[in-house]
Amino acid sequence: MTAAELQTLYEGLKLNDCTRYDYVLTGYTRDTSFLDKVTEIIQELRRQNPKLVYVCDPVMGDKRNGDGYMYVPENLLPAYKEKVVPLADIITPNQYEAE
């Protein structure tokens, strides 16, 4: 899914008055524009429900045979560190992602 497709999906939810959530969970993405759109939507949802809990499972990389490797491009790391982590109430990284 692209950031534009996510925006279209979200617009449809808004048109149908389906944007009040208590929890939002995000996982794997490999595109900074998509991650930017996710954070934008989370912020908008929080304006509607300040008690919204945002859970992020970053799914960025792992260790195999002792060696770390990334599933996502390196340019995604600053977006996670600067935008997603401060916004998330709960993050569920594996050990490699947490390091």
Secondary structure, DSSP 4 states (H G I P E B T S, - for coil): --HHHHHHHHHHHHHTT----SEEEE-----HHHHHHHHHHHHHHHHH-TT-EEEE----EEEETTEEEESS-GGGHHHIIIIIHHH-SEE---HHHH-
